[in-house]
Amino acid sequence: MPHFFSGTATTRSRAFDAVDPSDISLSVVPVEGTGRGPGNARLKKDIVELIDFVKGYFASPKHVGALTPSSRGLAERITDAACVGEADAVIEFGPGTGAFTEVISRRIRSGAKFFAMEINEEFVHACQERCPGVKIFHDSAANARRYMDEMGLEYCDCIVSGLPFANFENDLQDNLLDTAYGLLRPGGIFVTFTYFFSPYMPRGRRFRRRLEGRFSKVEKTGIVWSNVPPAFAYRAIK
């Protein structure tokens, strides 16, 4: 059994409020000795993703919650915790630029249903470009039932969340968690990530209590120290 984590707010300067996301740019200077191999292509892809993510953060910090996208190590950890490879139906809340989406789409078995809910329009485009075969709906995760009905799904097996829950007001947290609980089959899994310091913060502790008040079992993964900041995930079982 994996040892299983939450979402916490990212502190930002008030000066960020004056930043127009359209003004954010990043110049890439060629490094002597770099070629055109797959490593260079991967670096370019990572830089483009980072730019998209930073723009999204400045446009809506309350809904993004971090200045950098989640690492591949965290994506592997969170999809392991959700058991996506065993699922017939998977939903992702808040895919952002697609760090988790890419791993989910690689791991789900043939014939499984998978779609994502993203409220940020720029992230919808970035994630769709990164994962062209995935259905990504530009809408709040709170409205996921509508899309499940359209796809003929009564329940899903797991939900992977990239939402910054600790940034949200209590009513929105409750709405999203109630939605997730209602979408899952009995025994279904809800997984969401947070930063390593979350259990020591009042918001983080309150969020865990909200999970425990709904789900029959809440576990915590080990910390992914390679993520920035280090993070872990909560695995909540209906």
C-alpha positions in Angstrom: 0.0 0.0 0.0 1.5 3.4 -1.0 2.0 5.9 1.8 -0.2 8.7 0.9 -1.2 14.3 0.7 -3.4 18.3 0.3 -3.4 21.8 -1.5 -2.1 24.9 0.0 -2.0 28.6 -0.8 1.1 30.2 -2.4 2.1 33.5 -0.9 2.5 36.4 -3.4 3.6 40.0 -3.2 0.9 42.7 -3.5 3.1 44.1 -6.3 1.9 41.2 -8.4 -1.6 42.7 -8.5 -0.3 45.3 -10.9 1.2 42.9 -13.4 -0.5 42.4 -16.7 -0.1 38.7 -17.8 0.2 39.8 -21.4 3.4 41.7 -20.5 5.1 38.5 -19.3 7.8 37.3 -21.7 10.9 35.1 -21.5 13.8 35.2 -23.9 15.6 32.0 -24.5 19.3 32.4 -25.2 21.0 29.5 -27.1 23.6 27.8 -25.0 26.9 26.9 -26.7 27.2 23.2 -27.5 23.4 22.5 -27.5 22.1 20.6 -30.4 18.8 19.6 -31.9 18.3 16.3 -30.2 15.3 15.2 -28.1 16.8 16.7 -24.9 16.8 20.2 -26.5 13.2 19.7 -27.7 12.2 18.6 -24.2 13.8 21.8 -22.7 12.0 24.0 -25.2 8.7 22.3 -24.3 9.4 22.8 -20.6 10.1 26.5 -21.1 6.9 27.0 -23.1 5.0 25.3 -20.4 6.6 27.4 -17.7 5.7 30.6 -19.6 2.1 29.5 -20.0 1.9 28.6 -16.3 3.4 31.9 -15.1 1.0 33.9 -17.3 -1.9 31.9 -15.9 -0.7 32.5 -12.3 -0.5 36.3 -12.8 -3.9 36.3 -14.6 -5.6 34.4 -11.7 -3.4 33.6 -8.8 -6.3 32.5 -6.6 -7.2 29.8 -9.1 -3.7 28.7 -10.0 -2.0 28.7 -6.6 1.6 28.2 -7.7 4.2 29.9 -9.8 5.6 26.7 -11.4 3.8 23.7 -12.9 3.9 20.4 -11.1 6.9 18.1 -11.7 6.8 14.8 -13.6 7.7 13.1 -10.3 4.5 14.5 -8.7 2.5 13.6 -11.7 3.7 10.0 -11.4 3.0 9.9 -7.7 -0.5 11.3 -7.9 -1.6 9.0 -10.8 -0.2 6.0 -8.9 -2.3 7.0 -5.9 -5.4 7.3 -8.1 -4.9 3.9 -9.7 -5.7 5.4 -13.1 -4.4 2.3 -14.9 -7.2 0.2 -13.4 -10.0 2.7 -14.0 -12.8 2.7 -16.6 -13.7 6.3 -16.1 -11.3 9.1 -14.9 -11.9 12.9 -14.4 -9.3 15.5 -13.9 -10.1 18.7 -12.0 -7.9 21.7 -13.0 -5.4 20.2 -15.4 -3.5 23.5 -15.8 -0.9 23.1 -18.6 -1.3 19.3 -18.5 1.4 17.9 -16.2 -1.0 15.3 -14.8 -3.1 15.1 -17.9 -0.2 13.8 -20.0 0.6 11.0 -17.5 -3.0 10.0 -17.1 -3.6 9.8 -20.9 -0.5 7.6 -21.1 -1.5 5.3 -18.2 -5.3 4.8 -18.8 -6.2 1.5 -20.4 -7.8 1.2 -23.8 -11.5 2.0 -23.9 -11.4 4.0 -20.6 -13.2 7.3 -20.5 -11.3 10.4 -19.5 -12.0 14.1 -19.6 -10.7 17.2 -17.8 -12.3 20.4 -16.4 -10.4 23.6 -16.6 -11.7 27.1 -15.8 -8.7 29.1 -17.2 -9.0 29.6 -20.9 -5.3 29.9 -21.5 -4.7 26.7 -19.7 -7.4 25.0 -21.8 -5.5 25.9 -25.0 -2.1 24.9 -23.5 -3.3 21.6 -22.2 -5.1 20.8 -25.4 -2.0 21.4 -27.4 0.0 19.2 -25.1 -2.6 16.4 -25.0 -4.6 16.7 -28.2 -6.4 13.4 -27.7 -8.0 14.4 -24.3 -11.4 16.1 -24.0 -10.9 19.3 -22.0 -13.9 21.3 -21.1 -13.7 25.0 -20.4 -15.8 25.1 -17.3 -15.8 24.8 -13.5 -15.1 21.4 -12.0 -18.3 22.0 -10.1 -20.2 21.4 -13.3 -18.6 18.0 -14.2 -21.8 16.1 -13.7 -23.2 17.7 -16.9 -20.4 16.3 -19.0 -20.6 12.9 -17.3 -24.3 12.8 -18.3 -23.4 13.8 -21.9 -20.9 10.9 -22.0 -23.4 8.4 -20.5 -21.5 8.0 -17.3 -23.2 7.5 -14.0 -20.1 7.3 -11.9 -16.3 7.5 -12.3 -13.6 5.4 -10.7 -11.2 8.2 -9.8 -10.8 11.9 -9.8 -7.3 13.5 -10.0 -7.3 17.1 -8.8 -4.7 19.9 -9.5 -6.9 22.6 -7.9 -5.4 24.8 -5.2 -8.1 24.0 -2.6 -6.5 25.9 0.2 -6.8 29.1 -1.9 -10.6 28.7 -2.1 -13.3 30.0 0.2 -15.0 27.5 2.4 -18.2 27.4 0.3 -16.2 26.7 -2.9 -14.2 24.0 -1.2 -17.4 22.3 0.0 -19.1 22.6 -3.4 -16.1 21.0 -5.2 -15.6 18.2 -2.7 -19.4 17.5 -2.6 -19.3 17.3 -6.4 -16.3 15.0 -6.4 -17.9 12.7 -3.8 -21.2 12.6 -5.9 -19.3 11.6 -9.1 -17.4 8.7 -7.6 -18.6 5.2 -7.4 -18.6 3.5 -4.0 -14.9 2.7 -3.3 -13.8 5.4 -5.9 -10.7 7.5 -5.3 -10.2 11.2 -5.1 -6.6 12.4 -5.2 -5.4 16.0 -4.7 -2.0 17.4 -4.0 -0.6 20.0 -1.6 2.7 21.3 -0.5 4.8 19.7 2.3 4.1 22.5 4.8 0.3 22.2 4.5 -0.3 20.0 7.5 1.3 22.7 9.7 -0.9 25.5 8.4 -4.5 26.3 9.6 -5.9 26.2 6.0 -4.2 22.9 5.4 -5.5 21.3 8.6 -9.0 22.5 7.8 -8.9 21.1 4.3 -7.9 17.7 5.7 -10.8 17.8 8.1 -13.1 18.5 5.2 -11.8 15.4 3.4 -12.2 13.3 6.5 -15.7 14.5 7.0 -16.8 13.1 3.6 -14.6 10.2 2.7 -14.4 6.8 4.5 -10.6 6.8 4.4 -8.0 9.5 3.8 -4.3 8.6 3.3 -1.2 10.6 2.6 1.5 9.9 0.0 5.2 10.4 0.6 6.6 13.8 -0.2 8.0 14.4 -3.7 11.1 16.4 -2.8 12.0 17.1 -6.5 8.8 19.2 -6.9 9.0 23.0 -6.4 7.9 23.4 -3.7 8.1 19.8 -2.4 4.6 18.3 -2.4 2.5 15.2 -1.5 -1.0 14.0 -2.2 -4.1 13.1 -0.2 -5.8 9.9 -1.4 -9.5 9.9 -0.3 -11.6 6.8 -0.7 -15.4 7.0 -0.9 
